[in-house]
Amino acid sequence: MAELEGLEYGKSDFVLLDEVTMEQFMENLRLRFEKGRIYTFIGEVVVSVNPYRQLDIYGKEVIEDYRGRELYENPPHLYAVADAAYKAMKRRAKDTCIVISGESGAGKTEASKYIMQYIAAITNPSQRAEVESVKNVLLKSNCVLEAFGNAKTNRNDNSSRFGKYMDINFNFNGDPTGGHINNYLLEKVRPSGSLYLFLSLCHSKSSSQASNNDSLCHKAVMAALKVIGFTAEEIISIYKILSTILHLGNLQFTSDGEHVILVGEDTVKHISELTSTEPENARKTLLYRTVATGGGEVIEKGHNEQEASYGRDAFAKALYERLFAWIVGRINSVIEVKDYNPALHGKNTVIGVLDIYGFEIFDNNSFEQFCINYCNEKLQQLFIELILRQEQDEYQREGITWQHIEYFNNQIIVDLVEQPHKGIISILDEACLTAGKVTDTVCLDSMNKKLGQHPHYTSRKLCPADKTMEFNRDFRIRHYAGDVTYSVEGFLDKNKDPLFQDFKRLMYNSSDPVLKEMWPDGKMSITEVTKRPLTAATLFKNSIIALVDKLACKEPYYVRCIKPNEVKSPMLFNDGRCQHQVAYLGLLENVRVRRAGFAIVNQHGFEDDVAYGHTKLFVRTPRTLFTLEQERAALIPILVLFLQKVWRGALARMRCRKIRAIYTIMAYYKCYKVKAHFWEVERCFANVRNMADYGKSVEWPKPPAALVQFHRITQHLYRRWWARQLIKNIPPSDMAEVRAKVAALSALSGERVDWGYSRAWERDYLASAKDSPLTSTNFVRITKELKNKDQYSQVLFSCSVRMLNWFNNTKDRALLITDKHIYRLEPKKHFKVQKRISLDAVVGVSVTSGSDQMVALHTTSQDDFLVHLQRGQLNPNQDRVGELVGSLTDHFTR
């Protein structure tokens, strides 16, 4: 790998740094970023820096470069990790996962897309339609989920506001057969505010001010929905739900002193139309809350202005959340593996791709950031356990003595958040379940009392001198990625289920089947006692624990994404921001663990730098490694040539023995097949002399390949013998006519339907008293004179013809063809010769394919003869074209 990129691009693997320091790490990272090398290895981990520009490193040619190659055969790339995960899954039948982590704007979502595209490109080489359909839906699902789950933020143009883990199922051939998507903690705060998340989706199709990009994105989302399998009715329902959320954002309340009043009844009417509910029911749900008393009585309690606004916001968030969950479920119903039987289809292996929100530190960090950062703590814990600890454990197993590298184990922070009865989530849940008015401040006091001694927790009350926090509002957690101050305001409301049951019943009773399907819990009556639902934090904690368990049972591959600057510049590399990310991603510790151990090589005279394990040989420093690489590079061609020579010799000897055996078998088999064919031909044609057709109806046996040419010659000989049997019975006087007909057959067969083959040919029709009774005597006299004069031997053909001159006038003439000349005669002037052409000057004859008797005789002087043959007085239906062509052809052939 060290030879794939020049030194001007820095080290392709951070393990190869001369010294493992933050300064050298950052210098190498900056150099590679400035040179357009955005990917770098740390062993098998890929560090990716967002380039904020399009790079030409993802085309078909690049995919082919990485297909089936080992991890270090090519420069660092996402494709190298994707191919390694795919090979481990396909070759070793191992479930694998690719964990993509980093902060918001570091390029995690784009990385997951390229990984999905690579897996799609290298699978299904036979182009099976059902597999292509699965791949298409898997790829299109990204587009849909981004449209509904991503948003433009100050830090990122396409920020994921939810976590996504996709399992891709593969059959024993390594082709994708389906998948499943899990989504985590959709951020619901956006629908209740400006609602700009949905504006391009809902209005780009009709708004004249929408940008071309928005319009193209909208069309792409609509096309993706159709490809996945959403019906037209379902897409309309999605639009209606989005419009409902927009209208809810515009809904306002006011108070007349005693009652809360809706500002703008038209808005409520629009909402009821969009949700397919009764307007009065929608209005009552927004203004009142139905409560069941202990005695089973049902009463309606009017909201105050604050409660009504709270219910409206909760309803908008719940609509958004349930719509998103329904879309994910709908996609899963399409891509899930159906009718799977391990006995019939073999082992079903999985590649998981995790694209989840990165660690976030904002000016104001609320409940969402608390959950997101807790998720990153869990993933970092998994990274430590599976990568760093795995590395150290291998050296211990091999019996290698080495200096232990300390790295930050964030288990203490994970326990701070999730530990039963003591953790922050338990304290939040306890506050939510406590009867009476429990405020966020009361919850903060409870956390201060129970967690005040924890080394990673503090607040303004516990540290009064720290003015960066506010009293009764802020608390701080010392995360592995840095200190984050959280505002406790809104924590309890976001943690418990804030939606009144009236809204659930309203949606369940909608006549829109999609909406009804989203709200199954609205089926319960008002007086039904139900178990208190789990809080948002507990649900999220349980899902993250399940995710970590799911990842832990797979062979992991990591992509660590880094954001180079805050202004999305392709040129700026902010050292401070990048160094912070390198620190909280634990990349330097990762390098140290890789370097504290040894890289696997062959021993070559570096005794002081080599350690021997139980099953492996290890060498320590990069300098030694580079020297060994150079020595290995010099020896490899010699070793390869030697191995090739030995192996090629062995292959040649084996091939020679096989060929000798093959030729021996072939010789005997050919001999048998030849004899068998001779015997079969002899049997079939033994009695053909006595058959009426002389064996023409006998079917020839199929010859072996060696006798194909001999078979053709034998058939030709037979056909000559068969023709001789027929010809020998023809009288000699008829042979001239037979030859002429054979010549005409070869020239006209398939071109003219009727050419006179079934009648007797007289050829010299002008001399025949039957055909020309009035002029035959005179014609015979003239031909004798011409014969004496021109010394011809025989008449080949003669008959009456009609000619067309340049003035479109027809003239009756006579045509005489001898073995020396062609004559045009004038019958009315005692067959006076009008034109004489030497027969040797004729180069061709043209006739039509119709039933007319037009004949053109072509000459070397291009003085062509164009005549229309006449049919004679006694035989008006005779076709004489074939006779003329046959006579001339036979004459020239002989």
N, C-alpha and C positions, 0 to 999 in steps of 0.2 A: 504494500500500500504506500510505503514511503516514496516509492519511485513513480507513483501515478501523478503526483502534483509536484511542481518545482518548489524549491525553498522560498521563492519569492511569495508563495501563498501561505507561508507559515506551516505549522505542523497539522497534519490531517487528523491526528489523534492526540488529545491533550495528555495522554499517558506518556507520549514521547517528548514532553517538555524537559529541558535540561534540569530545571529546578521547579518543584511544585510550590509556587508562590502565587498570591493573588495578582501581583504585578505582571508576572510572566503569563499567567492565564489570561488576563485582560488584554495584554499586548498581542497575544496570538489571536484572541477573539476579534479584536479591532482590525488587525491586519487582514484576516480572512474576510471580514465584512466589507472592508474597503475594496478588496480585490474581487468582490462578487461571489465569494465562497461562503454561502450562508449556512452550510452544514459542516459539523465537525463531530468526530467520534470521541466518546470516553469509553473505550472498550466496545461494548455492544450498545451503549446508550448514544443516541443522536442528539446533539445540541443544535437547535435551529434558531437563527436570528431572522426576524421579520425584515425582508428587504424593502418593503413599501414600494415595490415596482414589479413589473412582469419580467421574469427571467426565462430564457429559452432553454430550460433544463427539464421539461416535462413531456416532450413529444414522444411519438411512437419509437423513434430511433433510440432514445434514452431508455425507454421501457425495455427494448430488446437487449440493450447493453447490460441491464441488471437482471434480466430473467434467468433464473436458475443458477446465478453466480453466487459464490460464497461472500460473506459479509465484507471481507477486506480486499476483494479482487478489484473493486472499483472505488473511486473517490466517495467520501461520505455522502449519503443521500437518504431521503425518506424511502425511496424505492428499495434500498439495501435492507432496511429494517422490515419493510413489508414483505419482501421476498424471503427473508430469513424466517419470519413468522409463518409464512405460507409453506415453506419447505418443511419446517418442524411439524406443522399440522399434517402435511400430506405424506411425508416420508416416515415419520415416527408415530403417526396417529395420535399426536399430542394436541390437546386443546391449548391454544395460545391466546394472548391478548396484547394489544398495543395501547399503552397508557400515554396520552398526550396531555401534558401539564404546562402551566405557565400562567402569567397574569393576563388580565383582559387586554386585548390588542396585540398579543405576542404572536398570533397566527395559528392558534390551535385548530380553529374550524377549517381553515384552508388546508392545514396539514392532514386533517382527517379526510377531506375530499380527495386529495392526491393519493392517499393510501387506498381509499375505496376504488378510485379510478384505476390504480395499478392492479389491484386484485381482480377487478372486472376485466382488464385487458389481457391478463395472462391465463385466464380460465376459459373453459369451453372451446378448445381448439376445433372441435367438430361442428361448431355453430348450431347446436341443437336448439330448436325454437323455444322449448319450455325453459331451458337454462338461460337463454338470452332474455326471456321475459322476466325471470326472477332478477337478473342483474339490472335490467332497466328500471324495475320498480325500486330496488335497493338504492340506486343512484338518484332517482327522481325524488325519493323520500327526503333527501337532504334539502332540496329546493323548497319543498312544502314546509318542512319543520323550521327552516330559517325564516320563511315569510311570516310565520305565526309566532316564532319564539325568539327572534333576534330583534335588536333595536339599535338605532344610531345613538351613541353616547358621546360625551366629551372626549373619551379616551379611545373610542373604537367606532368605526363606521358601521360595522356589522357585528355588534357585541351579542354573544349568546346569553340570553336571559333565562336559560335553563341548562341543566346538565343532560347529556345524552350518552347512553351506552348501547351499542348495537352488537348483538351476537349474529354472526353470519355462519349458517350451517353449510357443511360441505359433505358430499357423498364420498364413497371410496375412490372415485376417479379424481377427486379434488375439484369438482365443479360445484358452485353454489346452488343449493336447493331451497333456500329460504332464509329467514332470519327473524329476529325479535328486537324491538326497541324498548328500552326503559328510559323514562324521563324523570328528572330529579329537580324539585324545587323551582317551578316556574315562578319568576318574579312577577307578582300580581299588582304591584303598586302603580304601574304605568297606565292601565286602563282608566283609573279614576281621576287622573290628572289631565294633561293636555291631549292625551289619546293620540298623539302623532304616530304611534307605532302602526296604526292601521290605515292612516290617511292614504298612503300610496297604494296600498292593497285595494282599498275600497273605491278610490276616486281616480286612479290613473287611467282607467278605461274611458271615462267620460270627461274628465276635467281638461279644459284646453290649456291650463297652465302647467299640467304635469310634464315633467321632463321626459325626454326620450328614454332615458335609462329606466325611470319608473315604469313607463309603458311597456318596455321590453321585459322588465322583471315581472310585471303583472301577467303578461302573456305567457312567460315561462312557467309561472306558478299555475295558471289555469291549464296549460298543457300537461304539466306534471300531475295535477289532480286527475285529469282524464286518463292518463297512462296508468296511474296506480289503480284506478277503478272506481273513483267517486262518480256517482250518477249525477245527471243534470239537476235532479231535485235536491240532492244532498248539497251540491255547490250553491244552489239558490238559498238553501237553509243557512249555509255558512255566511253568505252575504247578509242575510237578514239578522243573524246574531251579531255580526260586526256592527251593522247599522244600529241595532238596539243598544250596544255598548256606547256608541257615539252619542245617541240621543240621551242616554242616561247621564253622560257627562255634561249635557246642556240643561238637565233638569234642575230647577231651583225651587226652594221652599221659602215661605214667609209665614208669619204668625199674625193673627188679628187680635191677639191677647189671650184667647182661650184655646183656639184651635189652630192647627197647622194647615196652611193652604198651599196647593200647588200653583206655581207661577207658569201659566201656559198649559191649558188643558189639551191643546193640539198635540203637544209632545207626548202626553200619555196616550192619546189616540193612536199616534204613530207607533209607539212602543207596543201597544196591544195588537195592532195590525201585524207588525213584524214578528211578534211572538205567537201569533194565532191564539190569543186569549181574549176574554171579554174585557172591554174598556173599564167597566165598573169594578171588576175583580182586580185589574191592574192598579187602579187608583186606590182602592181600599188597602191593597198590599203595601203600597208605598206610604200610606198615611197611618195605618193601624197595625197592631200586632195582636193576633189571636192567642189567648192564654187559657189553659185548662186549670181550674182550681183543684184543690185536693179532693173535693166532693164530686168531681166529674163534671162540674159546670164549666161552660165555655163562655168567656167574656172577650170583648174587643177593647183593647187599650190603645188610646190614641198616642201617637208619637209627639214629642216636642220637636222643635226645629232641628236641634242637634242630633236627636235619634233618627229622624227621617233622613238627614244627610248621611249619617253613618250607615243606615240600611241601604240607601241608594248606592254608596260606594262599595259596600260589601257585595251587593248584588252584581254590580258591574265586574268586580274582580272574579266572583264565582262563575259568572257567564264565560269570561275569558279563560279561566282555568279549566272549566269543564269542556269547553269547546276544544281546547288544545289537547286535553286528555282523550277526548272522543276521536280527534283526528289521529293521534298516535295509535289508539286502539283499532281504528279502522284500517290504518296501514298495516298493523300487525296481523289483522285477520286476513289480509291479502298475501303477506309474505311468509306467514308461518308455514313450517314444513307439514305437509298434509299426507295422510295415509302412509306414515313411516313405519316400516317393519324391519327391525335390526336383522332378523333371520334372513330376510329377502334382500335388503338393500345394503347390508354391511354396516360398519361402524359410522356413526354420524359425528364428525368432528367439527370443532367450532373455532373461529377466530373472532375475538371480541375487540371492538374499537371504542375507546373511551375518550369523548371530547366533552370536558366539563369545565365550568367556569374557573378561572384562575383566582389566585389570592388577590384580594382587593383591600386597599386602604384609601378611603375617601376623606374629604373634610368632615362629612357627616356620615358615620357608619351606623346602620340600623340593623334590624333583625335579619334582613336578607344577607348582609355582609357577614354577620355572625355565623349564619348557617354555611355560607360559602367557604369561609375561612376554616370552619370546623371540618368541612369536607376535605379541604386541602391538607389539614393536619392528618386526617386518616390516610390519605393517599401518600403523604410523605412517610408516614409510619410504615405503610406497605412497601414503599421504595426502599426504606432502610432495611426492613426485614428480608426482602427478596433479593436485593442487589448487594448492598454493603455487607450485611451479615453473611450472606451466601458466599461472598468472596473470601472473607476471613475464615469461615468454616472450612473451605476447601483446603487452605493451607494447613489448618489444624489437623484435618483428616490425613493429609499427606505427611504429617510429622515434620513440617518445616518450622524452624525456630525463627521468629521475626518479631520486630517491634510492633506492639499493638497500637493501632491508630484510634484515637478517641474521636467519636462523632456524636453529634447532638441527637439523643433519642427523645423524640417528642411524645412518648407515652404519657409523660406527666401532664402535658397540655390536653391530650385526648381524654385523660381521666378527669381533668378539671371541667370539661364540657359534658361528658356523657356518663360519669360514674353514678350508679344508682344511689338515690337518697342524698348524695352529697354534691353532685355536679350541677352546673348552671341550668341544664335542661330540666333536671328534677325539681330545682327551686322554682323555675318558671311554671312547670306543670302544677306544682303545689299551690302557687299563687292563683292560677287559673281555676283550680277546683275549690278554693276556699270561698265559703259563703260570705255575702256582704260585699262592701265596696273595697276592693283591693286595687290600689293604684300601682303604676309603674315605679313610683318612688318607694312605696312599701316593699315591693319586690326587690328593689336595689338595696334597701336596708337589710333584707333577709340574706342577700348574697354577701353583703359586707360582714354580717355576723358569722356566717358559715364558712366563708372563704377568706376571711381577713388574714389568716396566717399562710395562705398559699403563696409560694414564691413567684408565681406567674400571674397573680391577680392583684389589682389595686384599684382604688377609686379616690376621689377628692377627699372624702371623709377619712379614708385610711391614710391619705398623704396630703394634709391640708396645705402644705407649702407648694404643691404642684399646681400652678395656675393654668396649665394647659387643659385641665378638666374642670367641669362645672359641678358645684354642689348639687346633690339630689338628682343628677341627670346622667353623669358619665361614669363608666368603669373602663378599665384597661386590662387587656390580656397581652402577656408577653409571648407572642407566637414564635414559632421557629423562624418565620419570615420577617419578624420585626414586631414592634409594639403597635397595637391597634386600639384606639379609643372608640368605644361604642356609646351611643346615646340610647338610654333605656326607654325613651319615649316611644310608645306604640308597640313595645315588645309584647305586652300581654294581649292586646287586641289582635295582633298578627299571629300569636301563638294559638289562641283558641278559635273555635269555629264561630265566626262572627255573624253568620247568615241566619236570619230569622226563618223559622220553618214555613211561614206563609209564602215566602218566595219559592221554596222548593215545591210546595203544593201547586202554586200558580203555574210553574213550568211543567210539572208532571201532567197537569190537566190541559196542556196545550194540544191543539189539533195537529201541530207539526210533529211528525213521528221522530225526527232527529232530535228536537228539543226534549220530547218526552223520554227518549232513550237516555239522554244525558242526566236526567234527574230521577233515578229510580227510588231515592229516599223520600221523594215527595208523595209516595204512595201511602205512607202511614197517616192515620187519622190524628186529629188534634189531641185526643185523650190517650193515645197510645204512649206507654212509658217505654222509652228506649234507653239503651246503654249510652252513657256519655261518650262521644267520639274521642279518639285519640287526638292530642294537640298536634299542631303543625310541626313543632320541633321534634316531638317524639316520632311522628311518622317519618320525618326526614332522617332522623338518627337511625331508625330501623332500616330504612331503605339504603343508607350509606353503609351500615354494617353488613347488610346483605350483599351490596355491591363489592365491598372489600373481600368478603368470603368467596364471592364468585371469581374475583380476580386472583385470589390467593391460590386457587386450585388449578390455575392455568400457568403456562410458561410465559413470563412477562417480557415484553420489549418496550423500551421507553423512548419517548420523544420529549425533550425538555425545551420549551419555546421561550425565547428571550425577546423583549421589546427594546429596540436600540435607542428610542427617543420618544418624547411625548407629542411631537408635532408631525408625526407620520412622514418624516423626511427620509428619502433614500440615501442621503449623504451624511447625515448627522449621527454620530455615535457618542451618546452621553455616558461617560465613564461612570459617573455616580449612580445613575439609574441601572445600568447593566451590572455593576458590581453588587448592588443591592439584590438583584435577581439571582445572580450567581451564588450569593451567600445563602439566600433563603431556599433555593433549590438544592442546596447541598452538593453542588457540582465539584467544589474543591475537595471536599471530603471524599467524594467518589473517586477522584483522581488519586488521592493519597492512598486509599485502600487498594486500588489497582496497582499503584507503584510500590506500596509497602511490601506487597507480595512480589511475584516474579512472572515474567512473560514466558510462555512455553517455547523452547528452542532446542536445537541440538548442540551438545557440548563441543567446543572447538578451542581448547587451550586457555579458558578463563576460569581456572580453578578457584581463585579467590572470590569470583563473582557468581559462582554457580552453587546451587543447593540441590540435593537429590531427595525427592519425595519417595513415597512408597511405590507410586506408579508413574510419576512424572519427573521431568528434569526442568529446573527453573533457573533463570538468569535475572540479575537484578537491574542494572543501570541501562539507560537508553543508549549510551555510548557503546557499551558492549553489544547491545542489540543491533545497532547500526553496523558495527563491524561484522557481526555474524551474518547479517543480511547481505552484506557485500560478498563475503566468502561463499555464502549459499548461492547467491546469484551467479558467481563464477563457476561453481561446481554443477549447478543444475543442468546446463546444456550437455556436459560430459556424461552425467548420470542418465539423463534422458536418452541420449544417443545409445549408450550401452544397453539400457533396458529395452529400447526399441529394437536394437540389433538382435538381442537374444530372443525377444518375444516374436519378432518377425520371422526369425529362423524356425522357431518352434511351430509357428502358425503355418509357414510354408511346407514344413515336413508333414504336418498333419493334413494339410490340404492336398499334398502330392499323393499320400496314401489313399485318401478318399477318392481322388480323381482316378487313380489307377483302378481301384475297385469299381468305380462307376463305369469306366470305359469297358472293363471286362464284362460287366453285367449288360451294358448297352450293346456290345458286339453280339453276344449270344441272343439277346432279346430281338435285335434287329434281324438277325438271321432267321429266327423263328417267324417273325412277322412277315418277312419277305416270302418265305416258303408258304406260309399260310395264305397269303394273298394270291400267290400263283395258283395254289390248289383251288381256291375259291373261284377265281376267274375261269379256270379250266372246267370246273363243275358247271358254272352258269352258262358257258358258251359251247358245251360239248355237242349239242344237237341243233345248232342254229341253221345248218345247211338244209335241214328238213323242215324248217318252219316257214310259214307263208310270208312273213315279213323279214326273214333271214336274221332274226334276233334283234330287230330294232326296238322291240318292247321290253327286252331284258334289262333289268336294273343292274348297273355296275356296282360291285362292292367297293366300299370306301377304302382307299389305299392308305398304308402307313405313311408317315411324313417322309421317310427316306425314298419312297417310290412314287411321289407325286409327279415328278417329271416323266418317269417311265410310264406312269398311268396315262398321262396326256398323249404320249407317243403311241401307246397301245390303242387308245381310243381312236386316234387319227388313222392308224393302220386298219382298224376294223371298219371305220367309215369308208375308207377307200375300197376295201374288199366288198362291203355292202353295196356301194355304188356300182362296182364292176359287175356284181351279180345282176343288177337291174339293167345296166347298159348293154350287157352282152346279148340280151333278148331283143334289142331294138334293131330293125333292118338298117343296113348301111345307107339306104336312100333317105332315111329320116334323120340321120345324124346331124346334118347341117342345120336343120330346124331345131333339133334338141340343143345344139351348141348355142344357137342364137337366143333361144329362150333362157338357157342358163345364164348367158351374159346379161340379158335384160333383167333377169331376177336379181342378180347381184347389183345392178345399177339402180333399179327402180323399186325394189322390195321395200315396202313401208312408206314410200313416197306417193305412189299412185294406186288407187284402189283397184282399178281395172285397166290392165294393159294388154289384154288379148292373149293371155297364156293358155286359155282353155280351148282355143280354136286352132285350126291348121293355118300355117302361114304360107302364102304363095309368093310374097315379096315383090314379084314383077307383075303388078296389077294392071299396068297399062297394056301389057302384051296378052292379058287374059281375055278370051272372048266372052267369058261369063261376066267378068266385071266391067269390061269396056267393049261391048259388042260392036259399036259403030266405028271405033277408031283403032281397034287392036291391030287390024291388018296393016294399016298405014304406019302404026308405031313400030311394028316388027321390021318393016322395010327400012325405016329410018335408023333403027338401032344397028342393023346390019351394016349400013353405010358408015355409021359412027365407029363401029367395031373395026372395020377395015381401015378407017382413017386414023383412029387413036390407039389401036392395038390393045384394047382392054380384053381381059379374059372372061369376066362374067359380070352380070348385072346383080348388084347387091339389093337394090330396092327401087321401085318406081310406083308413082301414083299421081292422081290429079291433085293439084293444090290451088289455093287461092292466096293472092298477094295483095297487100295494101301499100299504095305508093304514097309519095310525099303530099299528094293533093287529096288524100283521104278517099281515093277511088280504088275499088277492088277490081282485080283482074284474074281471070281463070288461066292457070298455067299448068304445066306438067313438070314433075321432078323426077330426074333419072340419076341414080347413084351407081357408078360402076367401081371396079377395083382400081381405077386410075383417075377418074374425074367425077365431078358433080355437075349436072347440066340442068339449066332452066330452059324449058321448051315452050313454044307457043302453039297450042293444039289447033287453033283456027287457021294457022298458016303452015299446015302440014308438019307440025312439030319442029318448026324452025328453031335452031339453037339461039337463044337470046344471051345466055351467059354460060361460060365454062370455067370451073375452078378445079385446080389440081387437088386430089384427095389428100395429098401430103400436106396441103396448106391448112387443113382443118385441125383445130386445136381443142375443140370442145363442142358439146351439144347441150342446149338448155331446153327443158320442157317444163310445163306448169304441172302442179299437183292436182288440178281439177280435171273435169271430164272433157275439156276442150282439146283440140288437136294442134295447138300452136307449138312450132318447133323452130329453134334458132340454132343455126350452124355457125360457129365462131371460127374465124380464119386468122392467119398470121398477119394478113394485110388489113385486118379490122374491117374488111368488106363483108360483114355478116349477112347470112342468108336467113331471112325471117319468112316462114311460110305457114299456112294453115292447111293441114292434110284433109282431103275430101274422102268421104266414106264409101264411095262407089255407088253404082246404080242399083245393084242387086242386094247389097248388104249395107243399108243406110245406118246401122247401129254399130258397125265395126269400129274398134279403137286400134288405129294403126301406129300410134306413137311407140308402143313397146316393140313392135316389129322393126321399125326404123332404128331405134336405139340398140336393140339386140343385134341386128345385122351389122351395124357399124362397130359396136363394141367387140363382137366376135371376130370381125375382120382385123381390127387393129391388134387384138390380143394375139391372134395367130400370126 
